[in-house]
Amino acid sequence: MRLVYIKRTTKNERRYNPKMGMFSAKVTYIKRYVLGFPTRTLHKYRETYYGKVKSCEDCVLAH
């Protein structure tokens, strides 16, 4: 087992954008793991319907 590694995971999340409203998007997380435990999220992004990749900083999680 490696001590430090990077893993990419994708999951569906409900997001809210003021212009679009609520929508469901596939969000990809790139995380760093140390001894099998996630320590930090390096980057997260989502892919739009048209194939464009956007950062998740422009949309807010809905409560």
Buried (B, 14 or more C-beta within 10 A) or exposed (E): EEEEEEEEEEEEBEBEEEEEEEBEBEBBBBBEBEEEEEEEEEEBBBBEEEEEEEEBEEBEEEE
